[in-house]
Each structure stands twice: as C-alpha cells, then as structure tokens.
Amino acid sequence: MDWILSALVIGGNYLLGKKIIWGWVVMFVNSIGWIVYAFTFEDIQYGLVPSAAINVALCIKGYYEWRKD
C-alpha cells in the first residue's frame, strides 16, 4: 500500500506542477490513504496521522483557492 500512496504523491505533484486542479483531489485522497495506512498495520504509525491531517487541510484550502481563480 505504501508504494501506491507514494505513486499518488508523485502523480498529484505532477498534476499540480502542470496547474491541473485535479492534483489537489489526488493529494487529498493520498493524505486520507496515509491516515488509513497508519492505523491498518500491526505497528501503528502515529507520526503519520498529524502530518497527513495537515496535508488534508492544505489540500482542501489549496483546492478552494484554485477554484476562486
């Protein structure tokens, strides 16, 4: 699962670099995926949760900022 999430980061950044608004959606889904990943496996990764939650907030903010333009 970590490889899929890593690929989503690369894809989302690529889309954002091309100024394609769907990059924010990809990054949002990716951040939610990291939160799920943090709690799914035997060794819970608590450090991923705050960073992924901040990324979710940034994705939402960025998406709405782009929609204004």
Phi, psi and omega in degrees: 000327181294330177291322178295315180295323177295321177295323178296322177299313181296314179296317179296317178295323177298313180298317179295323177296330177272005181060040175259120188298335180295345175301325178294322179294317179299316181293325177297311179299320179299315181296319176297320178300320178293325177295315177298316180301321182299327183259353188279323188266165186304317179267093185297133183258081183297332181294337179286332187295308181297319180293320178292322178295320177295320177297322176300312180298318179294323178294317179297313180299313180298320179299313181291327176296319180291326180294332179295327184286000000 
